[in-house]
Amino acid sequence: MRQDALLRSGKALENRRPARKKSPVSVVAPMPVEEQVMAIYAATNGHIDDIAVDRVQAWEKDFLAFMRKSWPQVGQAIRKEKVLSKETEAALKEGIEAFRKTPQGAPAPAAAPTGAAAAAAAIKAAK
């Protein structure tokens, strides 16, 4: 009898387990603090205001790669000093301006709306 009860309780537990799905989102690697500082600085100081929302993640990825390659001293200074000094901030601004002149850093139009958003835009335009 006891064994039967244990089997039933085990099946009950098994039935209550949530279904596990593979997440469509890739696992994100931790971002170094200096890169977080550069990305947040760019975002909070208006440097990405004209970047389409659907391009912000790609812009950030390309921007940080550009800064690692072309302006490594900025990240190194932030990591070493643990503050954003006036000199480092000036270099960061120069790096952002230089990146904005590249094809990856320049603003581009947002992708055309699709699905319900396209239908809503068409209805609005028809009125």
N, C-alpha and C positions, 0 to 999 in steps of 0.2 A: 504494500500500500504506500509506504513512504517513498519508494523508488518511483512509483507511478506519479505521485504528487510532485516530486523533483523534476521529472520529465515534463510534466505539464507546465510547471513554473518556468522551466528553461525555455520552452516553446513560447510562452507568453512574453518573456523578456526578448526573445529573438524577434517576435512580431512587433514589439514596440521600438525597436531600433530604427532610427531615421534612415531613410534611403540615402546613400552617399553617391553624389554625382561628381564627376570630374569637373573642376572649375574651368570655365572658358577663359578666365583671366590667368595670365602667366604669373608665376611666382616672381615677386619683385625683390631684387637684391637690395640690401641696405645701402643707403646713400651716405657717403662721407659728409661730415658736418660742414666742411668748407664748401661742398657743392650745394648743400641745403641752403647755406647762407647766400651763395651767389644766385640761386634760383629764386629764393624768397625776395632778395633785394630787387631783382629784375621785375618781379611781379608786383611788388608793393610800391615801386617808384615809377610806374607807368610805362615801363619799357615793353610790355606785351599787350598793352591796351588795344592796339590795332591788329593783333593776331587773332584770327578766327578761332573760336572755342574748340572746334574739332582739330585744330593744328597745335594747340598749346603743348600737349605731351611730346609731340615730335620736335617742336621748337625747343623745348627744355632739353631734350636728349641731345639734339644737335648743338645747342648752346654750350652745354657742359663739356661735350667732346671737343668743341672749338677752344674753350677755355683751358682744358687740360693740355691741348697740343700747342696752342699759340700764346697763351698767357699763363703758364704754369706758376709763375711767381705770385699770382694773386691767391690761388688756392693755398700755396705753401705759406704765404704770409698770414692768411686767416687761421690756418692750422697752428702755426707757431705762436702768433700773438694772442690768439683766442679772443680778439676784438677786431672790429672793422675800423682801422685807423684812417685818418684823412688821406694818407698816401695810398693805402690799399683801396679805399673807396674810389679815389680818382683813377687808379689803374683799372678797377672793376668797371667803372663807367666807360673808360676808353675801350676796354675789351667788349663791352656790350655794343658800343657804337660800331666797332669794327665788325662784329658778328652781324649786326643789322644790315651791313652793306653787302653781305654774302647772299646768294640765292636762298639758302636755308633760313637765314635770319630775317629776310624781308617779308612784309605782310603779303598775304595772298588772299584772294576771295574765298569765302566759305564754300564748302561743297553745296551743290544745289540740293534743296530739300527733296525728300522722297516720301512715299507713303502718305500717311495722314497729314504730315506737315505740308507736302506739295498740294494735296487736295484743299487744305485750308487756305493756302496762299492763292490758289486758283479761284476759289470762291470769293475771297476778299478782293482780288483784282477785278473780278467780274462785276462787283457791286458799284 
